[in-house]
């Protein structure tokens, strides 16, 4: 019992440390990525390649005076950032970051909560974050903030339908809502081409579902080209217009952690999750030197590294898209969600059912 409790605390510390490090790292990547795409130098004054600029920003956020404006509804205005950021942390609890490991008859699961309703828990908790945004816009007593929060609520509710429908095909194929089971099932071989085994990843089984899920994640995280709740050209800053200091930083933290959770879900559902990248099996065998226990330990470590590398790619993809595509108009955004993505998602579910019935999938 003591071992299980200690192991749980170790996992909690690792996950929290990883999520908290996402924000400063992504701030640096966002700035340098923007500079790279726009042919600029980017931050280059504080530290090597300007990396310590992010640390300076964190210090500024922590120590900057945080005085509520006189016209806000203070209680709701103060708790809104926390309501936005706490669900972002909670959703990562069901993400498996390595396969199960058995040591001395004890099976270890590298997942904070191995729930029977894993993906449903993730979606239900993630949907709570919009309440923080709505509360922030309403409590600010500012028309621009209120419009931003209304935009956010309509956008997130609309695209949550497509988000949910896009994974129905995956759930039908793998017959489970446990993320750990879905990640494990993707380790099988789909087919072999020229001596290379093509894994049974979700991207090969549900390419349309992947595209729908990817687009919906952009909309759910309020990232360009779906950042209408923060549209500077119309709303100055949107729902967080009246915020500064650490409360503004909490909204920023919620956005980046939601990006990390969205990337982790994309990887887990469509790219094998913690399944080893090519060449990692050979590395594990090389370091194990024939010891079965060491091979299992090295495999778990490299599985975690594989998951991190895949998540890092999609985090960079968020930045890449932000500085490449222009923002939609709001009517275009709603039409795209309801008249394009939603019908395609329904059709994808129907076609997947037919293919499963015919024995193709």
C-alpha positions as CSV (number, residue, x, y, z in Angstrom):
1,X,0.0,0.0,0.0
2,X,2.8,2.4,0.9
3,X,4.5,1.5,-2.4
4,X,1.4,2.3,-4.4
5,X,0.9,5.6,-2.6
6,X,4.6,6.6,-3.2
7,X,4.4,5.6,-6.8
8,X,1.2,7.7,-7.3
9,X,2.9,10.7,-5.8
10,X,5.9,10.3,-8.0
11,X,3.6,10.2,-11.1
12,X,1.7,13.3,-9.9
13,X,5.0,15.2,-9.4
14,X,6.3,14.2,-12.8
15,X,3.0,15.2,-14.6
16,X,2.8,18.5,-12.7
17,X,6.4,19.4,-13.4
18,X,6.0,18.6,-17.0
19,X,2.8,20.6,-17.4
20,X,4.3,23.6,-15.5
21,X,7.4,23.5,-17.7
22,X,5.2,23.6,-20.9
23,X,4.4,27.4,-20.4
24,X,7.9,28.8,-20.3
25,X,9.1,26.4,-23.0
26,X,6.2,27.2,-25.3
27,X,6.6,31.0,-24.8
28,X,10.2,30.6,-26.0
29,X,9.2,28.3,-28.9
30,X,6.3,30.7,-29.9
31,X,8.6,33.7,-30.1
32,X,11.5,32.0,-31.8
33,X,9.1,30.2,-34.1
34,X,7.4,33.4,-35.1
35,X,10.8,35.0,-35.8
36,X,11.8,32.0,-37.9
37,X,8.6,32.0,-40.0
38,X,8.7,35.8,-40.4
39,X,12.5,35.9,-41.1
40,X,13.3,37.9,-37.9
41,X,15.8,37.3,-35.1
42,X,13.3,37.1,-32.3
43,X,14.3,37.5,-28.6
44,X,18.1,37.4,-28.3
45,X,19.2,39.7,-25.5
46,X,18.7,37.7,-22.2
47,X,20.6,34.4,-22.1
48,X,21.7,32.2,-25.0
49,X,19.3,32.6,-27.9
50,X,17.1,34.7,-25.7
51,X,16.0,31.7,-23.6
52,X,16.1,33.5,-20.3
53,X,13.7,36.1,-21.6
54,X,10.9,33.7,-20.7
55,X,12.2,33.4,-17.1
56,X,12.3,37.2,-16.9
57,X,8.6,37.3,-18.0
58,X,7.7,34.7,-15.3
59,X,9.4,36.9,-12.7
60,X,7.5,39.9,-13.9
61,X,4.2,38.2,-13.8
62,X,4.8,36.9,-10.2
63,X,5.9,40.3,-8.8
64,X,3.8,42.7,-10.8
65,X,1.1,44.5,-8.8
66,X,-2.3,43.0,-9.4
67,X,-5.0,45.6,-8.5
68,X,-8.6,44.8,-9.6
69,X,-10.2,47.5,-11.7
70,X,-13.0,49.4,-9.8
71,X,-15.8,48.4,-12.1
72,X,-15.4,44.6,-12.1
73,X,-17.5,42.1,-10.1
74,X,-14.5,41.3,-7.9
75,X,-15.4,37.8,-6.5
76,X,-16.1,36.2,-9.9
77,X,-13.4,38.2,-11.6
78,X,-10.8,36.8,-9.2
79,X,-11.9,33.1,-9.4
80,X,-12.4,33.0,-13.2
81,X,-8.7,32.4,-14.1
82,X,-8.6,29.4,-11.6
83,X,-11.8,27.9,-13.1
84,X,-10.1,28.1,-16.5
85,X,-6.8,26.6,-15.5
86,X,-7.7,23.8,-13.0
87,X,-9.7,21.7,-15.6
88,X,-6.7,22.0,-17.9
89,X,-4.5,20.2,-15.4
90,X,-7.2,17.7,-14.5
91,X,-7.7,16.4,-18.0
92,X,-4.1,15.1,-18.2
93,X,-4.8,12.6,-15.4
94,X,-6.1,10.0,-17.9
95,X,-3.3,10.3,-20.5
96,X,-1.1,7.1,-20.4
97,X,2.6,8.0,-20.8
98,X,4.0,4.5,-20.9
99,X,2.8,0.9,-21.1
100,X,2.2,-1.2,-18.0
101,X,5.3,-2.6,-16.3
102,X,5.4,-5.7,-14.0
103,X,8.1,-5.8,-11.3
104,X,8.1,-8.6,-8.7
105,X,4.5,-9.5,-9.6
106,X,3.4,-5.9,-9.1
107,X,1.8,-4.3,-12.2
108,X,2.6,-0.6,-12.5
109,X,0.4,1.7,-14.6
110,X,2.0,4.9,-15.9
111,X,-1.2,6.9,-15.8
112,X,-2.6,9.0,-12.9
113,X,-6.1,7.6,-13.2
114,X,-6.8,4.4,-15.2
115,X,-10.5,5.1,-15.5
116,X,-13.0,2.9,-17.3
117,X,-14.4,6.1,-18.9
118,X,-11.0,7.7,-19.8
119,X,-11.8,9.7,-22.9
120,X,-15.3,10.6,-21.6
121,X,-13.7,12.0,-18.4
122,X,-11.3,14.0,-20.5
123,X,-14.0,15.6,-22.6
124,X,-16.3,16.3,-19.7
125,X,-13.6,18.0,-17.6
126,X,-12.2,19.9,-20.5
127,X,-15.6,21.4,-21.3
128,X,-15.6,23.0,-17.8
129,X,-12.9,25.5,-18.8
130,X,-15.3,27.6,-20.9
131,X,-17.1,28.6,-17.7
132,X,-13.9,30.4,-16.5
133,X,-13.9,32.3,-19.8
134,X,-17.6,33.2,-19.6
135,X,-17.2,34.3,-16.0
136,X,-14.2,36.4,-16.8
137,X,-16.0,38.2,-19.6
138,X,-19.2,38.8,-17.6
139,X,-17.4,39.8,-14.4
140,X,-15.2,42.3,-16.2
141,X,-18.2,44.6,-16.9
142,X,-16.6,45.5,-20.2
143,X,-18.4,45.1,-23.6
144,X,-15.3,43.8,-25.4
145,X,-14.7,41.2,-22.7
146,X,-18.3,40.1,-22.7
147,X,-18.3,39.8,-26.5
148,X,-15.1,37.7,-26.3
149,X,-16.6,35.4,-23.7
150,X,-19.9,35.0,-25.8
151,X,-17.8,34.2,-28.9
152,X,-15.8,31.6,-26.9
153,X,-18.9,29.9,-25.5
154,X,-20.6,29.6,-28.9
155,X,-17.4,28.5,-30.6
156,X,-16.5,25.8,-28.0
157,X,-20.0,24.4,-27.8
158,X,-20.3,24.2,-31.6
159,X,-16.9,22.5,-32.2
160,X,-17.3,20.1,-29.2
161,X,-19.9,18.3,-31.3
162,X,-17.5,17.6,-34.1
163,X,-14.7,16.9,-31.5
164,X,-16.8,14.1,-29.9
165,X,-18.1,12.6,-33.2
166,X,-14.6,12.6,-34.7
167,X,-13.4,9.9,-32.2
168,X,-16.5,7.7,-32.4
169,X,-14.9,5.8,-35.2
170,X,-11.8,5.1,-33.1
171,X,-13.9,3.9,-30.2
172,X,-15.9,1.6,-32.6
173,X,-12.7,0.1,-34.0
174,X,-10.9,-0.5,-30.7
175,X,-14.0,-1.3,-28.7
176,X,-12.9,0.7,-25.6
177,X,-13.0,4.1,-24.1
178,X,-9.9,3.5,-22.0
179,X,-7.0,5.5,-23.4
180,X,-4.5,2.9,-22.2
181,X,-6.3,0.1,-24.1
182,X,-6.5,2.3,-27.2
183,X,-2.7,3.0,-27.1
184,X,-1.9,-0.6,-26.5
185,X,-4.1,-1.8,-29.4
186,X,-2.2,0.5,-31.8
187,X,1.0,-1.6,-31.2
188,X,-0.3,-4.3,-33.6
189,X,0.7,-4.4,-37.3
190,X,-1.9,-3.2,-39.8
191,X,0.0,-4.5,-42.9
192,X,3.5,-4.9,-44.2
193,X,5.0,-3.0,-47.2
194,X,8.4,-3.8,-48.6
195,X,9.4,-5.5,-45.4
196,X,8.3,-2.6,-43.2
197,X,5.5,-3.1,-40.7
198,X,2.8,-0.4,-40.8
199,X,1.4,0.0,-37.2
200,X,-2.3,-0.1,-36.6
201,X,-2.3,3.6,-35.6
202,X,-5.6,5.6,-35.6
203,X,-4.3,7.9,-38.3
204,X,-4.3,4.9,-40.8
205,X,-7.7,3.6,-39.6
206,X,-9.5,7.0,-39.3
207,X,-7.8,9.6,-41.5
208,X,-11.0,11.7,-41.7
209,X,-11.5,11.4,-38.0
210,X,-8.0,12.7,-37.4
211,X,-8.4,15.8,-39.6
212,X,-11.8,16.5,-37.9
213,X,-10.2,16.1,-34.4
214,X,-7.2,18.2,-35.2
215,X,-9.3,21.1,-36.5
216,X,-11.7,20.9,-33.5
217,X,-8.7,20.9,-31.1
218,X,-7.6,24.2,-32.6
219,X,-11.1,25.6,-32.1
220,X,-11.3,24.3,-28.6
221,X,-8.0,25.9,-27.5
222,X,-8.8,29.2,-29.1
223,X,-5.7,29.1,-31.3
224,X,-5.4,30.8,-34.7
225,X,-7.1,30.6,-37.1
226,X,-9.9,30.1,-34.4
227,X,-8.8,32.8,-31.9
228,X,-12.0,34.9,-32.3
229,X,-12.5,35.2,-28.5
230,X,-9.2,37.2,-28.4
231,X,-9.5,39.0,-31.8
232,X,-7.3,42.1,-31.3
233,X,-8.7,43.8,-34.4
234,X,-12.3,43.7,-33.0
235,X,-12.1,43.1,-29.3
236,X,-8.7,44.6,-28.2
237,X,-7.9,41.5,-26.1
238,X,-11.2,39.7,-25.6
239,X,-12.3,38.1,-22.4
240,X,-9.0,38.7,-20.5
241,X,-8.9,42.4,-21.4
242,X,-9.2,43.6,-17.8
243,X,-6.6,41.1,-16.5
244,X,-2.9,41.6,-15.7
245,X,-0.1,40.1,-13.7
246,X,-0.6,36.5,-12.5
247,X,-4.3,36.3,-13.3
248,X,-3.5,37.0,-17.0
249,X,-0.7,34.5,-16.7
250,X,-3.2,31.9,-15.5
251,X,-5.3,32.3,-18.7
252,X,-2.1,32.0,-20.7
253,X,-1.2,28.9,-18.7
254,X,-4.6,27.4,-19.3
255,X,-4.3,27.9,-23.1
256,X,-0.8,26.2,-23.3
257,X,-1.8,23.3,-21.1
258,X,-4.9,22.8,-23.1
259,X,-2.7,22.7,-26.2
260,X,-0.5,20.0,-24.4
261,X,-3.6,18.0,-23.5
262,X,-5.0,18.3,-27.0
263,X,-1.6,17.2,-28.5
264,X,-1.5,14.3,-26.1
265,X,-5.0,13.2,-27.1
266,X,-4.1,13.4,-30.8
267,X,-1.0,11.3,-30.2
268,X,-2.8,8.7,-28.0
269,X,-5.8,8.3,-30.3
270,X,-4.2,8.5,-33.7
271,X,-0.4,8.1,-33.4
272,X,0.1,5.1,-31.2
273,X,0.5,7.1,-27.9
274,X,3.5,5.7,-26.1
275,X,4.3,3.2,-28.8
276,X,8.0,3.3,-29.5
277,X,9.4,5.4,-32.3
278,X,11.5,3.6,-35.0
279,X,14.9,2.6,-33.6
280,X,13.9,2.9,-30.0
281,X,13.5,-0.9,-29.6
282,X,17.1,-1.4,-30.7
283,X,18.3,1.3,-28.2
284,X,16.4,-0.4,-25.3
285,X,17.9,-3.8,-26.2
286,X,21.4,-2.3,-26.5
287,X,21.3,-0.7,-23.0
288,X,19.6,-3.7,-21.4
289,X,22.5,-6.1,-22.2
290,X,20.2,-9.1,-22.1
291,X,18.7,-8.4,-18.7
292,X,14.9,-8.7,-18.8
293,X,14.2,-6.3,-16.0
294,X,16.5,-3.7,-17.4
295,X,14.9,-4.2,-20.8
296,X,11.5,-3.5,-19.3
297,X,12.7,-0.4,-17.5
298,X,14.5,1.0,-20.6
299,X,11.4,0.3,-22.7
300,X,9.2,2.3,-20.3
301,X,11.6,5.2,-20.3
302,X,11.8,5.2,-24.1
303,X,8.0,4.9,-24.3
304,X,7.7,8.1,-22.2
305,X,10.3,9.8,-24.4
306,X,8.4,8.7,-27.6
307,X,5.2,10.2,-26.2
308,X,7.0,13.5,-25.4
309,X,8.6,13.7,-28.9
310,X,5.2,13.2,-30.5
311,X,3.5,15.8,-28.3
312,X,6.3,18.2,-29.0
313,X,5.8,17.9,-32.7
314,X,2.1,18.8,-32.4
315,X,2.9,21.7,-30.0
316,X,5.2,23.1,-32.7
317,X,2.4,22.5,-35.2
318,X,0.2,24.8,-33.2
319,X,2.8,27.5,-33.5
320,X,3.4,26.8,-37.2
321,X,-0.3,27.2,-38.0
322,X,-0.6,30.3,-35.9
323,X,1.9,32.2,-37.9
324,X,0.8,30.8,-41.3
325,X,-3.0,31.1,-41.5
326,X,-5.1,34.2,-41.1
327,X,-8.1,34.5,-38.7
328,X,-11.6,33.6,-39.8
329,X,-14.5,35.9,-39.6
330,X,-17.0,34.7,-36.9
331,X,-19.7,33.8,-39.4
332,X,-17.2,31.8,-41.4
333,X,-16.1,30.0,-38.3
334,X,-19.7,29.0,-37.3
335,X,-20.6,28.0,-40.9
336,X,-17.4,25.9,-41.2
337,X,-18.3,24.1,-37.9
338,X,-22.0,23.5,-38.5
339,X,-22.2,23.2,-42.3
340,X,-18.9,21.4,-43.1
341,X,-17.3,19.6,-40.2
342,X,-20.4,18.4,-38.4
343,X,-22.0,16.7,-41.5
344,X,-18.6,15.1,-42.4
345,X,-18.2,13.8,-38.8
346,X,-21.7,12.2,-39.0
347,X,-20.8,10.7,-42.4
348,X,-17.5,9.4,-41.1
349,X,-19.3,7.5,-38.2
350,X,-21.8,6.0,-40.7
351,X,-19.0,4.9,-43.1
352,X,-17.0,3.4,-40.3
353,X,-19.9,1.4,-39.1
354,X,-20.5,0.0,-42.6
355,X,-16.8,-0.9,-42.9
356,X,-16.8,-2.7,-39.5
357,X,-20.0,-4.5,-40.5
358,X,-18.3,-5.7,-43.7
359,X,-15.2,-6.8,-41.9
360,X,-12.9,-4.3,-43.5
361,X,-11.9,-2.6,-40.2
